[in-house]
Amino acid sequence: MDRRIKYTKKIIKDTFIDLIEKKDIKKITISEICKIADINRATFYRYYLDVYDLLDKIEEEFVNELKEASNSSDNENYSVASFAMELLTVFENNKNLVKILFTSKSITHLLTDVLEVAYAKCKEKWEKDLPDLKEEDIEYASLFIFNGALGVIKFWVINDFDKDIEEIARIIEQLSYFGTKRFIYKK
């Protein structure tokens, strides 16, 4: 992709993210984005249909970045903590976007995509290590673990990324392997 196109898309996205931090998406206009980004409307429409399409594209790029991070992990040395670290790094590198997405009321679609990325990775690992494990058991375990992990991540985001990635990854790993009893009642 041409450098100018990348720059233009970046400035549009950055402007949109700045605006959506301050007000509801329903109140953001294309004219406002174009004025702040110093582009004309035709340029905006060259890449996006409307503000909702722009948000969809931003979410899609974020999910693709998560997928790339999860695919880069070493399956031989896989651990919940190493996998969590890869995903949390993507979250931390996109702080402003993540804050918006996690505080938005329409986050369900994105969280489903994130869950699918994590589920695919674990399913692959569990099927290799535990070939007799039933599909239904994989579903239950992964739903329990990943919904809990997303809750931990959301709490981290809401608290303005107050802990480092390693600590959040450790928390997710401990809760995933041992549940709350060993995590809360440390000996």
N, CA, C and O of each residue as an XYZ file, in Angstrom:
748
protein
N       0.845     -1.177      0.000
C       0.000      0.000      0.000
C       0.896      1.248      0.000
O       1.912      1.296      0.694
N       0.516      2.215     -0.761
C       1.222      3.491     -0.881
C       1.327      4.195      0.473
O       0.386      4.149      1.265
N       2.459      4.844      0.745
C       2.681      5.548      2.010
C       1.622      6.619      2.275
O       1.172      6.794      3.407
N       1.236      7.324      1.226
C       0.231      8.381      1.397
C      -1.117      7.810      1.807
O      -1.822      8.388      2.634
N      -1.467      6.675      1.223
C      -2.736      6.023      1.573
C      -2.695      5.571      3.032
O      -3.649      5.783      3.781
N      -1.580      4.945      3.433
C      -1.433      4.518      4.831
C      -1.555      5.706      5.776
O      -2.236      5.630      6.799
N      -0.893      6.799      5.429
C      -0.933      7.994      6.270
C      -2.355      8.540      6.364
O      -2.828      8.874      7.450
N      -3.032      8.627      5.225
C      -4.396      9.165      5.201
C      -5.333      8.299      6.044
O      -6.119      8.825      6.832
N      -5.255      6.982      5.886
C      -6.100      6.086      6.673
C      -5.774      6.210      8.161
O      -6.673      6.189      9.002
N      -4.503      6.336      8.477
C      -4.095      6.468      9.874
C      -4.648      7.751     10.484
O      -5.152      7.742     11.606
N      -4.553      8.851      9.748
C      -5.040     10.131     10.284
C      -6.564     10.098     10.458
O      -7.090     10.670     11.413
N      -7.259      9.443      9.557
C      -8.710      9.294      9.683
C      -9.036      8.463     10.931
O      -9.896      8.836     11.730
N      -8.348      7.347     11.085
C      -8.597      6.471     12.242
C      -8.241      7.163     13.553
O      -9.003      7.099     14.518
N      -7.102      7.813     13.590
C      -6.692      8.510     14.812
C      -7.679      9.609     15.186
O      -8.015      9.784     16.357
N      -8.139     10.343     14.183
C      -9.122     11.400     14.423
C     -10.414     10.802     14.964
O     -10.988     11.308     15.929
N     -10.858      9.739     14.346
C     -12.081      9.059     14.786
C     -11.943      8.562     16.228
O     -12.850      8.751     17.038
N     -10.820      7.933     16.546
C     -10.606      7.420     17.907
C     -10.599      8.564     18.910
O     -11.177      8.444     19.990
N      -9.952      9.670     18.563
C      -9.975     10.845     19.455
C     -11.402     11.331     19.683
O     -11.779     11.668     20.806
N     -12.188     11.366     18.620
C     -13.564     11.843     18.735
C     -14.443     10.889     19.535
O     -15.250     11.319     20.359
N     -14.284      9.610     19.289
C     -15.154      8.641     19.963
C     -14.813      8.526     21.450
O     -15.627      8.042     22.236
N     -13.626      8.964     21.834
C     -13.283      9.028     23.263
C     -14.097     10.119     23.960
O     -14.345     10.052     25.164
N     -14.503     11.112     23.191
C     -15.181     12.285     23.764
C     -16.691     12.260     23.617
O     -17.406     12.880     24.404
N     -17.182     11.541     22.602
C     -18.630     11.542     22.394
C     -19.108     10.266     21.724
O     -18.317      9.492     21.185
N     -20.391     10.067     21.766
C     -21.036      8.888     21.206
C     -20.855      8.861     19.693
O     -20.843      9.903     19.038
N     -20.715      7.668     19.156
C     -20.511      7.505     17.715
C     -21.655      8.120     16.907
O     -21.439      8.598     15.793
N     -22.858      8.109     17.458
C     -24.019      8.657     16.752
C     -23.892     10.159     16.528
O     -24.551     10.724     15.655
N     -23.042     10.798     17.320
C     -22.881     12.251     17.213
C     -21.638     12.652     16.413
O     -21.353     13.839     16.253
N     -20.917     11.675     15.923
C     -19.716     11.968     15.126
C     -20.120     12.031     13.656
O     -20.756     11.114     13.138
N     -19.749     13.113     12.997
C     -20.085     13.269     11.583
C     -18.835     13.101     10.724
O     -17.708     13.298     11.179
N     -19.064     12.743      9.509
C     -17.961     12.623      8.555
C     -17.345     13.996      8.312
O     -16.128     14.118      8.172
N     -18.176     15.019      8.264
C     -17.662     16.388      8.092
C     -16.696     16.747      9.211
O     -15.647     17.343      8.965
N     -17.046     16.386     10.431
C     -16.193     16.680     11.584
C     -14.858     15.938     11.476
O     -13.799     16.520     11.714
N     -14.913     14.659     11.118
C     -13.678     13.876     10.943
C     -12.807     14.521      9.871
O     -11.603     14.695     10.061
N     -13.419     14.872      8.750
C     -12.671     15.453      7.625
C     -12.048     16.798      8.000
O     -10.910     17.083      7.627
N     -12.779     17.607      8.725
C     -12.260     18.918      9.118
C     -11.039     18.760     10.028
O     -10.011     19.402      9.808
N     -11.153     17.910     11.043
C     -10.049     17.719     11.983
C      -8.861     17.028     11.307
O      -7.710     17.383     11.561
N      -9.139     16.048     10.453
C      -8.074     15.310      9.766
C      -7.487     16.096      8.600
O      -6.467     15.708      8.029
N      -8.136     17.203      8.251
C      -7.702     18.054      7.138
C      -7.690     17.291      5.814
O      -6.720     17.316      5.057
N      -8.827     16.605      5.568
C      -9.027     15.908      4.295
C     -10.406     16.298      3.770
O     -11.221     16.870      4.493
N     -10.648     15.981      2.513
C     -11.990     16.264      1.996
C     -12.865     15.009      2.103
O     -12.374     13.897      2.296
N     -14.156     15.226      1.971
C     -15.116     14.125      2.134
C     -14.890     13.007      1.120
O     -15.063     11.831      1.441
N     -14.508     13.367     -0.088
C     -14.271     12.354     -1.126
C     -13.152     11.399     -0.699
O     -13.194     10.203     -0.989
N     -12.163     11.944     -0.013
C     -11.065     11.104      0.478
C     -11.589     10.120      1.516
O     -11.245      8.939      1.479
N     -12.410     10.594      2.434
C     -12.996      9.703      3.435
C     -13.783      8.589      2.740
O     -13.604      7.411      3.045
N     -14.658      8.973      1.801
C     -15.516      7.997      1.133
C     -14.750      7.046      0.213
O     -15.279      6.004     -0.173
N     -13.540      7.383     -0.133
C     -12.706      6.484     -0.928
C     -12.395      5.214     -0.130
O     -12.205      4.143     -0.708
N     -12.343      5.339      1.205
C     -11.942      4.223      2.057
C     -13.061      3.663      2.933
O     -13.032      2.488      3.302
N     -14.051      4.502      3.267
C     -15.084      4.086      4.219
C     -16.460      4.548      3.762
O     -16.598      5.593      3.126
N     -17.476      3.754      4.094
C     -18.851      4.098      3.737
C     -19.430      5.154      4.685
O     -20.126      6.076      4.259
N     -19.126      4.997      5.981
C     -19.629      5.901      7.019
C     -18.827      5.648      8.293
O     -17.865      4.879      8.273
N     -19.209      6.281      9.391
C     -18.450      6.115     10.641
C     -18.547      4.689     11.182
O     -17.611      4.205     11.819
N     -19.657      4.019     10.937
C     -19.815      2.645     11.406
C     -18.924      1.689     10.612
O     -18.371      0.742     11.170
N     -18.790      1.938      9.333
C     -17.867      1.146      8.513
C     -16.430      1.379      8.971
O     -15.632      0.443      9.029
N     -16.108      2.614      9.293
C     -14.781      2.946      9.811
C     -14.517      2.175     11.104
O     -13.449      1.583     11.261
N     -15.469      2.175     12.020
C     -15.319      1.435     13.269
C     -15.158     -0.062     12.990
O     -14.313     -0.717     13.601
N     -15.950     -0.600     12.084
C     -15.833     -2.019     11.720
C     -14.436     -2.342     11.193
O     -13.852     -3.365     11.552
N     -13.908     -1.470     10.346
C     -12.564     -1.693      9.771
C     -11.484     -1.625     10.857
O     -10.527     -2.400     10.845
N     -11.649     -0.702     11.778
C     -10.693     -0.583     12.885
C     -10.731     -1.845     13.747
O      -9.684     -2.379     14.114
N     -11.928     -2.320     14.067
C     -12.078     -3.546     14.849
C     -11.487     -4.733     14.107
O     -10.806     -5.569     14.702
N     -11.747     -4.807     12.805
C     -11.232     -5.900     11.976
C      -9.701     -5.922     11.995
O      -9.095     -6.984     12.134
N      -9.086     -4.759     11.855
C      -7.624     -4.680     11.903
C      -7.095     -5.127     13.260
O      -6.084     -5.825     13.340
N      -7.775     -4.726     14.320
C      -7.373     -5.102     15.668
C      -7.450     -6.618     15.848
O      -6.519     -7.225     16.379
N      -8.544     -7.231     15.415
C      -8.705     -8.679     15.529
C      -7.646     -9.392     14.690
O      -7.098    -10.406     15.123
N      -7.354     -8.881     13.506
C      -6.302     -9.478     12.675
C      -4.942     -9.396     13.356
O      -4.139    -10.325     13.271
N      -4.693     -8.290     14.026
C      -3.443     -8.145     14.778
C      -3.383     -9.179     15.917
O      -2.324     -9.747     16.185
N      -4.512     -9.417     16.578
C      -4.574    -10.442     17.625
C      -4.322    -11.830     17.039
O      -3.604    -12.637     17.628
N      -4.914    -12.100     15.882
C      -4.718    -13.402     15.225
C      -3.264    -13.605     14.847
O      -2.713    -14.687     15.050
N      -2.639    -12.574     14.301
C      -1.218    -12.665     13.947
C      -0.372    -12.941     15.186
O       0.541    -13.766     15.145
N      -0.667    -12.264     16.268
C       0.089    -12.467     17.510
C      -0.099    -13.893     18.022
O       0.857    -14.520     18.480
N      -1.318    -14.403     17.946
C      -1.564    -15.756     18.446
C      -0.938    -16.808     17.543
O      -0.544    -17.872     18.021
N      -0.842    -16.535     16.263
C      -0.226    -17.485     15.329
C       1.287    -17.515     15.442
O       1.928    -18.483     15.031
N       1.861    -16.450     16.001
C       3.315    -16.384     16.090
C       3.854    -17.173     17.275
O       5.061    -17.390     17.379
N       2.966    -17.605     18.171
C       3.451    -18.302     19.367
C       3.941    -19.698     19.020
O       3.457    -20.338     18.086
N       4.900    -20.142     19.787
C       5.528    -21.436     19.618
C       4.640    -22.490     20.261
O       4.453    -22.487     21.478
N       4.090    -23.393     19.452
C       3.187    -24.411     19.981
C       3.872    -25.386     20.925
O       3.224    -25.935     21.816
N       5.161    -25.609     20.750
C       5.881    -26.546     21.609
C       6.033    -25.997     23.021
O       5.938    -26.749     23.992
N       6.265    -24.703     23.144
C       6.471    -24.085     24.452
C       5.259    -23.261     24.879
O       5.387    -22.288     25.623
N       4.104    -23.654     24.409
C       2.874    -22.923     24.688
C       2.523    -22.985     26.168
O       2.605    -24.038     26.800
N       2.137    -21.854     26.696
C       1.553    -21.795     28.042
C       0.493    -20.704     28.007
O       0.502    -19.838     27.133
N      -0.410    -20.758     28.961
C      -1.440    -19.732     29.035
C      -0.783    -18.368     29.182
O      -1.208    -17.398     28.555
N       0.256    -18.294     30.013
C       0.927    -17.007     30.244
C       1.574    -16.475     28.971
O       1.460    -15.286     28.676
N       2.252    -17.333     28.213
C       2.911    -16.845     26.989
C       1.879    -16.398     25.957
O       2.071    -15.393     25.272
N       0.790    -17.146     25.853
C      -0.276    -16.773     24.933
C      -0.917    -15.461     25.373
O      -1.154    -14.572     24.556
N      -1.194    -15.349     26.668
C      -1.793    -14.120     27.206
C      -0.866    -12.938     26.974
O      -1.328    -11.850     26.631
N       0.440    -13.137     27.156
C       1.408    -12.045     26.950
C       1.334    -11.523     25.513
O       1.372    -10.314     25.286
N       1.229    -12.430     24.552
C       1.151    -12.017     23.149
C      -0.096    -11.161     22.901
O      -0.021    -10.106     22.272
N      -1.224    -11.624     23.399
C      -2.461    -10.882     23.188
C      -2.473     -9.573     23.981
O      -2.913     -8.541     23.474
N      -1.993     -9.617     25.213
C      -1.975     -8.411     26.047
C      -1.061     -7.338     25.462
O      -1.325     -6.146     25.619
N      -0.004     -7.746     24.799
C       0.886     -6.785     24.145
C       0.135     -6.030     23.053
O       0.298     -4.819     22.903
N      -0.686     -6.747     22.295
C      -1.504     -6.099     21.264
C      -2.499     -5.137     21.923
O      -2.712     -4.030     21.428
N      -3.101     -5.553     23.025
C      -4.026     -4.678     23.746
C      -3.307     -3.417     24.220
O      -3.804     -2.305     24.039
N      -2.142     -3.596     24.825
C      -1.416     -2.438     25.353
C      -0.940     -1.503     24.234
O      -0.895     -0.287     24.422
N      -0.587     -2.059     23.083
C      -0.146     -1.241     21.951
C      -1.289     -0.454     21.315
O      -1.059      0.456     20.519
N      -2.504     -0.806     21.668
C      -3.698     -0.135     21.124
C      -4.565      0.398     22.262
O      -5.789      0.268     22.225
N      -3.939      0.995     23.267
C      -4.635      1.408     24.491
C      -5.892      2.233     24.239
O      -6.959      1.913     24.763
N      -5.776      3.274     23.454
C      -6.932      4.156     23.241
C      -8.088      3.408     22.595
O      -9.239      3.541     23.012
N      -7.774      2.627     21.581
C      -8.815      1.850     20.907
C      -9.431      0.842     21.872
O     -10.654      0.710     21.939
N      -8.600      0.144     22.607
C      -9.084     -0.879     23.533
C      -9.987     -0.268     24.602
O     -11.014     -0.850     24.954
N      -9.613      0.893     25.116
C     -10.459      1.563     26.116
C     -11.842      1.840     25.539
O     -12.859      1.624     26.199
N     -11.863      2.312     24.320
C     -13.138      2.612     23.669
C     -13.946      1.338     23.467
O     -15.136      1.287     23.778
N     -13.288      0.316     22.947
C     -13.991     -0.925     22.646
C     -14.509     -1.610     23.905
O     -15.603     -2.174     23.895
N     -13.745     -1.568     24.974
C     -14.165     -2.235     26.200
C     -15.182     -1.441     27.004
O     -15.865     -2.003     27.860
N     -15.290     -0.166     26.747
C     -16.294      0.618     27.464
C     -17.536      0.858     26.617
O     -18.528      1.405     27.098
N     -17.478      0.450     25.366
C     -18.613      0.598     24.463
C     -19.689     -0.428     24.802
O     -19.391     -1.529     25.266
N     -20.913     -0.061     24.569
C     -22.016     -0.990     24.807
C     -22.128     -2.019     23.684
O     -22.750     -3.067     23.856
N     -21.528     -1.718     22.540
C     -21.624     -2.638     21.404
C     -20.321     -3.401     21.217
O     -19.810     -3.507     20.102
N     -19.793     -3.924     22.298
C     -18.507     -4.619     22.277
C     -18.655     -6.109     21.963
O     -17.657     -6.776     21.690
N     -19.853     -6.632     21.994
C     -20.090     -8.065     21.858
C     -19.410     -8.668     20.640
O     -18.805     -9.736     20.740
N     -19.496     -8.013     19.506
C     -18.912     -8.529     18.270
C     -17.402     -8.686     18.407
O     -16.851     -9.730     18.055
N     -16.737     -7.669     18.911
C     -15.285     -7.726     19.063
C     -14.887     -8.805     20.058
O     -13.958     -9.569     19.793
N     -15.559     -8.884     21.179
C     -15.209     -9.881     22.186
C     -15.404    -11.290     21.647
O     -14.632    -12.191     21.974
N     -16.417    -11.487     20.833
C     -16.632    -12.783     20.200
C     -15.449    -13.125     19.301
O     -14.985    -14.265     19.296
N     -14.958    -12.148     18.540
C     -13.802    -12.378     17.674
C     -12.553    -12.702     18.484
O     -11.788    -13.594     18.117
N     -12.345    -11.983     19.587
C     -11.194    -12.241     20.452
C     -11.302    -13.641     21.041
O     -10.312    -14.370     21.097
N     -12.494    -14.018     21.478
C     -12.722    -15.341     22.034
C     -12.420    -16.427     21.002
O     -11.833    -17.455     21.340
N     -12.810    -16.211     19.765
C     -12.544    -17.190     18.710
C     -11.048    -17.371     18.461
O     -10.594    -18.487     18.211
N     -10.282    -16.287     18.526
C      -8.825    -16.370     18.357
C      -8.241    -17.251     19.451
O      -7.471    -18.169     19.169
N      -8.604    -16.975     20.689
C      -8.077    -17.735     21.828
C      -8.575    -19.181     21.796
O      -7.809    -20.105     22.070
N      -9.821    -19.375     21.472
C     -10.396    -20.716     21.423
C      -9.666    -21.588     20.407
O      -9.336    -22.738     20.697
N      -9.416    -21.050     19.231
C      -8.734    -21.824     18.182
C      -7.348    -22.273     18.646
O      -6.933    -23.402     18.384
N      -6.651    -21.394     19.326
C      -5.308    -21.714     19.814
C      -5.367    -22.826     20.859
O      -4.599    -23.786     20.789
N      -6.259    -22.701     21.811
C      -6.364    -23.717     22.867
C      -6.878    -25.042     22.330
O      -6.391    -26.104     22.717
N      -7.846    -24.984     21.451
C      -8.405    -26.216     20.885
C      -7.298    -27.003     20.181
O      -7.188    -28.219     20.342
N      -6.495    -26.305     19.413
C      -5.382    -26.942     18.708
C      -4.433    -27.628     19.708
O      -4.014    -28.767     19.500
N      -4.109    -26.923     20.778
C      -3.206    -27.453     21.806
C      -3.842    -28.625     22.546
O      -3.203    -29.662     22.727
N      -5.092    -28.471     22.975
C      -5.757    -29.523     23.733
C      -5.972    -30.773     22.892
O      -5.820    -31.886     23.395
N      -6.323    -30.609     21.622
C      -6.522    -31.774     20.755
C      -5.223    -32.541     20.556
O      -5.230    -33.767     20.447
N      -4.125    -31.829     20.510
C      -2.811    -32.472     20.354
C      -2.410    -33.192     21.636
O      -1.987    -34.347     21.598
N      -2.544    -32.510     22.768
C      -2.106    -33.068     24.051
C      -3.092    -34.071     24.649
O      -2.691    -35.000     25.350
N      -4.378    -33.880     24.372
C      -5.437    -34.712     24.964
C      -6.383    -35.207     23.877
O      -7.515    -34.732     23.784
N      -5.933    -36.160     23.049
C      -6.741    -36.570     21.884
C      -8.103    -37.173     22.238
O      -8.996    -37.196     21.391
N      -8.281    -37.663     23.473
C      -9.560    -38.257     23.860
C     -10.557    -37.241     24.417
O     -11.692    -37.598     24.734
N     -10.149    -35.998     24.536
C     -11.018    -34.957     25.072
C     -12.179    -34.713     24.109
O     -11.982    -34.545     22.905
N     -13.393    -34.696     24.665
C     -14.584    -34.486     23.834
C     -14.699    -33.013     23.425
O     -14.294    -32.111     24.158
N     -15.256    -32.805     22.249
C     -15.483    -31.457     21.721
C     -16.303    -30.614     22.699
O     -16.014    -29.435     22.904
N     -17.308    -31.213     23.289
C     -18.160    -30.498     24.232
C     -17.364    -30.048     25.462
O     -17.587    -28.949     25.970
N     -16.446    -30.881     25.943
C     -15.626    -30.518     27.095
C     -14.690    -29.359     26.755
O     -14.454    -28.477     27.581
N     -14.164    -29.371     25.539
C     -13.314    -28.267     25.071
C     -14.131    -26.977     25.063
O     -13.651    -25.926     25.488
N     -15.370    -27.066     24.575
C     -16.250    -25.895     24.520
C     -16.497    -25.321     25.915
O     -16.332    -24.121     26.136
N     -16.890    -26.173     26.845
C     -17.168    -25.710     28.204
C     -15.935    -25.086     28.853
O     -15.996    -23.987     29.404
N     -14.824    -25.799     28.778
C     -13.592    -25.310     29.415
C     -13.145    -23.993     28.796
O     -12.782    -23.062     29.515
N     -13.169    -23.907     27.483
C     -12.692    -22.687     26.832
C     -13.620    -21.512     27.104
O     -13.150    -20.394     27.315
N     -14.915    -21.740     27.104
C     -15.849    -20.654     27.411
C     -15.635    -20.134     28.831
O     -15.648    -18.926     29.066
N     -15.441    -21.048     29.763
C     -15.206    -20.657     31.147
C     -13.903    -19.865     31.270
O     -13.881    -18.793     31.873
N     -12.843    -20.382     30.710
C     -11.530    -19.742     30.829
C     -11.515    -18.388     30.116
O     -11.067    -17.394     30.689
N     -11.995    -18.342     28.883
C     -11.845    -17.118     28.110
C     -12.807    -16.018     28.512
O     -12.470    -14.838     28.416
N     -13.978    -16.375     28.952
C     -14.855    -15.324     29.459
C     -14.277    -14.738     30.741
O     -14.369    -13.533     30.976
N     -13.684    -15.588     31.565
C     -13.001    -15.097     32.760
C     -11.803    -14.235     32.406
O     -11.594    -13.178     33.002
N     -11.016    -14.685     31.436
C      -9.835    -13.916     31.009
C     -10.253    -12.561     30.440
O      -9.601    -11.549     30.697
N     -11.330    -12.543     29.672
C     -11.804    -11.269     29.128
C     -12.269    -10.336     30.242
O     -12.106     -9.119     30.150
N     -12.843    -10.906     31.284
C     -13.226    -10.099     32.434
C     -12.010     -9.484     33.118
O     -12.032     -8.315     33.504
N     -10.949    -10.274     33.266
C      -9.705     -9.772     33.859
C      -9.123     -8.663     32.973
O      -8.691     -7.624     33.472
N      -9.118     -8.894     31.669
C      -8.571     -7.902     30.736
C      -9.411     -6.624     30.777
O      -8.868     -5.520     30.786
N     -10.719     -6.779     30.801
C     -11.585     -5.592     30.855
C     -11.322     -4.795     32.127
O     -11.269     -3.566     32.083
N     -11.156     -5.471     33.253
C     -10.859     -4.803     34.514
C      -9.528     -4.060     34.416
O      -9.404     -2.940     34.913
N      -8.551     -4.668     33.789
C      -7.230     -4.063     33.561
C      -7.364     -2.809     32.705
O      -6.762     -1.779     33.009
N      -8.150     -2.895     31.636
C      -8.362     -1.759     30.732
C      -9.074     -0.622     31.466
O      -8.648      0.531     31.399
N     -10.152     -0.953     32.161
C     -10.923      0.058     32.882
C     -10.057      0.762     33.930
O     -10.243      1.948     34.203
N      -9.118      0.026     34.509
C      -8.203      0.603     35.499
C      -6.953      1.190     34.845
O      -5.897      1.299     35.467
N      -7.101      1.562     33.583
C      -6.072      2.281     32.834
C      -4.742      1.533     32.766
O      -3.676      2.124     32.940
N      -4.819      0.214     32.508
C      -3.622     -0.602     32.308
C      -2.668     -0.452     33.500
O      -1.462     -0.268     33.333
N      -3.244     -0.537     34.708
C      -2.505     -0.248     35.945
C      -1.458     -1.292     36.325
O      -0.592     -1.008     37.153
N      -1.510     -2.462     35.758
C      -0.516     -3.505     36.039
C       0.247     -3.811     34.759
O      -0.248     -3.565     33.659
N       1.445     -4.346     34.905
C       2.198     -4.667     33.690
C       1.659     -5.961     33.065
O       0.953     -6.738     33.708
N       2.005     -6.160     31.822
C       1.496     -7.288     31.041
C       1.812     -8.616     31.723
O       0.962     -9.504     31.786
N       3.038     -8.751     32.235
C       3.456    -10.005     32.863
C       2.557    -10.358     34.047
O       2.209    -11.523     34.239
N       2.183     -9.355     34.837
C       1.339     -9.614     36.001
C      -0.068    -10.047     35.585
O      -0.637    -10.967     36.173
N      -0.620     -9.388     34.582
C      -1.959     -9.769     34.105
C      -1.911    -11.173     33.499
O      -2.813    -11.979     33.728
N      -0.864    -11.466     32.728
C      -0.717    -12.809     32.140
C      -0.618    -13.863     33.235
O      -1.196    -14.942     33.109
N       0.110    -13.561     34.305
C       0.254    -14.494     35.430
C      -1.095    -14.723     36.110
O      -1.433    -15.856     36.452
N      -1.858    -13.660     36.306
C      -3.181    -13.775     36.926
C      -4.086    -14.669     36.067
O      -4.749    -15.569     36.581
N      -4.103    -14.413     34.772
C      -4.934    -15.212     33.863
C      -4.498    -16.670     33.891
O      -5.335    -17.573     33.928
N      -3.186    -16.902     33.872
C      -2.679    -18.278     33.883
C      -3.063    -18.992     35.177
O      -3.548    -20.122     35.141
N      -2.849    -18.341     36.312
C      -3.173    -18.976     37.602
C      -4.661    -19.302     37.709
O      -5.037    -20.394     38.136
N      -5.501    -18.347     37.318
C      -6.938    -18.597     37.381
C      -7.355    -19.693     36.397
O      -8.244    -20.488     36.698
N      -6.720    -19.737     35.231
C      -7.054    -20.745     34.226
C      -6.686    -22.151     34.692
O      -7.459    -23.093     34.518
N      -5.510    -22.283     35.279
C      -5.045    -23.605     35.707
C      -5.624    -24.052     37.040
O      -5.918    -25.234     37.220
N      -5.793    -23.126     37.976
C      -6.112    -23.525     39.337
C      -7.443    -22.999     39.855
O      -7.852    -23.365     40.957
N      -8.119    -22.166     39.106
C      -9.378    -21.603     39.559
C      -9.158    -20.553     40.640
O      -8.028    -20.135     40.894
N     -10.224    -20.142     41.259
C     -10.123    -19.047     42.219
C      -9.585    -19.483     43.573
O      -8.966    -18.683     44.274
N      -9.809    -20.737     43.954
C      -9.413    -21.166     45.299
C      -7.910    -20.978     45.516
O      -7.508    -20.384     46.516
N      -7.084    -21.466     44.612
C      -5.639    -21.341     44.782
C      -5.168    -19.922     44.553
O      -4.143    -19.508     45.094
N      -5.913    -19.173     43.752
C      -5.517    -17.784     43.487
C      -5.821    -16.904     44.694
O      -4.999    -16.071     45.076
N      -6.964    -17.078     45.280
C      -7.373    -16.232     46.405
C      -6.744    -16.688     47.715
O      -6.319    -15.863     48.523
N      -6.683    -17.995     47.926
C      -6.150    -18.522     49.180
C      -4.719    -19.021     48.984
O      -4.433    -20.205     49.163
N      -3.836    -18.112     48.616
C      -2.422    -18.455     48.382
C      -1.794    -18.927     49.681
O      -2.054    -18.374     50.749
N      -0.968    -19.954     49.576
C      -0.286    -20.471     50.781
C       1.170    -20.135     50.746
O       1.906    -20.485     51.668
